[in-house]
């Protein structure tokens, strides 16, 4: 979630001072005033609630970074860190969740971000960048994860059989015990997400949805899945599971080529990723979409 910063990458301004420092635990009183200047439509309670949810998610690493100049905090960058357990061990993921630099200091913004995203063997994501930040992300080696969004209205699909015989079950089903990401699913369910398991024969895979009202109906955004293609191919099974819970529409980030018959494609809202890119995978776990409860 970034403000519309007017970056000049070719600026010959002097380098960032040593005022970039981690936000310590208990440092909300330092961070929130800067965040409120950058995002005036968000009150203090919004940020306090988001940081509380971050703590409930058992976060690791700093909350983010503050940029200080001449005794004043002039910039902030939130970093929501979590880990993924894969075949090659644990991988750190850092979501850049909120970024603001005060006018008069924005020449420091590119170097501020560059210093934060240099950590090796770490995946960095930026899920809600402004247009200006999109350009900066590209300059720093981030790649897009999608061209837009595939929107499916679920009731017609819920009436259709699953071609592969696939089914979707909740975490109380015995099949959920076979999913390696069980802890991740349980923690997100505690945060209000809808967690599920997709069963395709002997194979099981995790699903996470963030559900919110939109235009008068309950709408689900896919925030975690091993394969977006697998989700779109099994829309009938997923539709039955979600419609039974009062959800009538599903949005999946993807490319125009991913959009199947019977769904709509909408451009925009590109997500960015650095440090490993699997365009078929959806992974917005422990991001601002969940922890700050953003409707994007």
Steps between C-alpha positions, in 0.01 A plus 500: 500500500712789372431867449546646153868592533661698218824305474796619296734201469766707323519755780850614594392571859730393783463147645257404773626588845543243775153589629338180368431278799270210590173570680551327835240294683288750686596771252147567376498849651791583270360336186131589513539882477705459179251249359212736574674783314548271202153343512269766650189294425618236751463586868714383790258220584545354150877468549471372857260231385732400215804474728298294749402259221863484396596401854227235508648354179825431688711729286880499494740779412443875528164665443670718243736797475497870580701761315623781722646830382610794717332356806165435330346178367433574133433154355362158587498161329309208655644152446280203591732199524398134504643164401402224259597136546583341165696208359827692533438617856369828636478811285447848638232717340484874563191695395551873449172605654501879535743763378513877536774762470425864581525770230847646492657163578366289216831502319606252771213258429667284229811454711288430807322215321823371347655460844200303628471250211863386485458204739605177330287185473191706579186553294370858502146589394321829436130433457349850500748737332414834346590569135819680599605217729432247223769674293742494789427132569587416140826695523597303813439159344142427604284311250125506455301200619189575295343720234168539679218301658272216395151545650256207512138515617463173685133385511492362142821307561378357830235305309756330272689179572878510539656349187784345703281396791678756717353627824566772756480443876556708812774463759285271714520229230762223545653589161614834644755317716689405181570860401849622591374858541250405771641747753483784247139415421400485867663834583323671211168344591547652847548837326163466325600341170325200348743207492443184298666201338462406133493122444587362156525123529781428746636853474407774748590869484427806717257781422452830678235761425435844640126564495349848507177663379522675166211655305251332730635144475760298689812483287807276549854596400744212464803576716682165509514201265767273355365553149266763357448272198390225738253737663350612169481142375306399811259793516197273539631334815620830646169667410299237691718550808477881492132530401413278798660772713306781334778611262381584148811622315869409486798709386830338402802706396628386161577579138251553221595161357390339829143626470272206414159510337229621732729738692593869466849645472584841645836666447696676771595442863825329414695330776881505510752244618880486530723204587318216327202512269248223441218664310269203559522532878290736712660594832370806682508339845590729792475803270316829544205347312447288813667682788380849408176359358529697179228461238711474183 
